[in-house]
Amino acid sequence: MEHFWKHAGWYVMAILLIANAFIYYRVFAEEESKFLIVAFLDIGQGDAIFIESPSGHQVLIDGGPNAKVLQELGKVIPIYDRTIDVLILTNPDQDHFAGFLDVLKNYEIAAVIEPGTVGKSAMYPEFEKMIETESATHVLARRGQVIDLGGGAYLKILFPNRDVSGDTPNDGSIVAELIYGETEIMLTGDATEKVERHLLAINPSDLKSDVLKVGHHGSRTSTSEKFVAAVAPQFAVISDGAGNRYGHPHKEVLDALQKFGVKVFRTDQSGTVILRSNGKSFNLQ
């Protein structure tokens, strides 16, 4: 007892610190819950986009080319959180799905969404087998589907609108719009100008978004001027690797974005790009 009273001050201080930490966490968590968080992960030459809705539901769109996605996820997901609600594979090229192999080994996944195109990589059958082992719900993306992320945020699938199993991975790439309140992000995967023309023919006004995830890492095969004009973004994000052998992003794409006054963020220059929406506007975190 004497020992207790001798050190009572330290015990009280420790209790107060724990209480303050708890209160801070509760306040911080409630504050964060008002926001949609979108992180364009710096995984080199590839795509990986982490989304957390205001209600805490999590989506990972593409997994990048390798295990680096785990390192980057560790910066945006608490170490104790080992679940991700949905994986979305926009196309089965290795720079989009290979990192999912490591994600599936380390996280519990509830659902996987794919376009239906066929991957040529020798690793792709392993990915499909792991999905079966995970017993995750397996869905083919089709235009008109809406994925409710909770808290007022949702994903709207714009493409494919048909069976794309005979198409190239890029021509069958998933295109989706992420919406929260009055804010939108156009997520294009590796969609080509052919896909862009198709979307423009359906309803150009339906494409308007605050942020454009630039198609195919800034390749000239995507992001036509007409598409940029229809999306009319304030910001654009290019996911590419420093010094990549493809020369991405191509000058034509950068020129098109500059022509419309779009502010561009690149993962090869800025690292992971994190945007927060309060439902009214986006801010760089």
Helices and strands as residue ranges (DSSP letters): H 2-6, H 8-32, E 36-40, E 49-52, E 58-61, H 68-73, E 83-88, H 94-106, E 108-114, H 124-134, E 137-140, E 146-150, E 153-159, E 175-180, E 183-187, H 193-202, G 204-207, E 211-213, G 215-218, H 225-231, E 235-238, H 251-259, E 263-266, H 267-270, E 273-277, E 282-284
